[in-house]
Amino acid sequence: MTDEVGVITGPLTLCTTAVAGDLVRFAVQYEGADEWYTLSGSPLPHHGDPAALHAAALASVRRGGAARAPGTAPA
C-alpha cells in the first residue's frame, strides 16, 4: 500500500532510508521505473537495526495484502 497511488503489485524494489529526526522511510518502485512511492505508515521512528527494519518491510511486501510499514496498523 502506498500513500501516493494505493496498492501496487508486481516486481518491486524496496528502499529503506534513515531520515532526519531518527526516522526511517520505506519507498517502493516498480522494477525498472523512475518513480518511488512511500510505503504507507512511513516514515517511522527508528527503533533497532535498520537492516532488521528493512527485512521486516521486505517480508511484509512479499506477503502482499496491502502491506504497510512494519509495526503500523492497517488503514
C-alpha positions in Angstrom: 0.0 0.0 0.0 1.4 3.4 -1.0 0.4 6.9 0.1 0.5 8.2 -3.5 -1.3 5.6 -5.6 -2.7 2.9 -3.2 -1.9 -0.7 -3.8 0.8 -1.6 -6.3 1.6 -5.1 -7.5 4.3 -6.9 -9.5 8.1 -6.9 -9.3 9.1 -4.1 -6.9 12.2 -2.6 -5.4 12.2 -1.6 -1.7 14.4 1.2 -0.4 14.9 1.8 3.3 16.5 5.1 4.2 17.3 6.8 7.6 16.0 10.4 7.5 16.2 13.4 9.8 14.6 13.1 13.3 15.6 9.5 13.9 13.1 8.3 11.3 13.3 5.6 8.7 11.5 5.9 5.4 10.4 3.0 3.2 9.8 3.5 -0.5 8.9 1.1 -3.3 9.1 1.3 -7.1 8.1 -0.8 -10.0 11.2 -2.7 -11.2 12.9 -0.5 -13.8 10.8 2.6 -13.2 11.9 6.0 -12.1 9.1 6.9 -9.7 9.3 6.0 -6.0 6.2 5.6 -3.8 6.0 5.9 0.0 5.0 2.7 1.8 2.0 3.6 3.9 2.9 4.2 7.5 6.3 5.6 6.6 8.4 7.3 7.9 8.6 5.6 11.3 10.7 6.3 14.4 13.9 4.4 14.2 13.9 1.6 16.7 16.6 -1.0 16.3 18.7 -2.2 13.5 18.0 -0.6 10.1 18.7 -3.9 8.4 16.1 -5.7 10.5 13.6 -3.0 9.7 14.3 -3.4 6.0 13.9 -7.2 6.3 10.6 -6.8 8.1 9.3 -4.4 5.5 10.5 -6.7 2.7 8.7 -9.7 4.3 5.5 -7.6 4.6 5.7 -6.5 0.9 6.3 -10.1 -0.2 3.3 -11.3 1.7 1.2 -8.7 0.0 -2.3 -7.8 1.1 -1.9 -4.1 1.1 1.4 -4.2 3.1 2.3 -1.2 5.2 5.5 -0.1 7.0 6.5 -2.6 9.8 4.7 -2.1 13.0 1.9 0.1 11.7 -1.8 -0.8 11.8 -3.8 -1.3 8.7 -5.7 1.8 7.5 
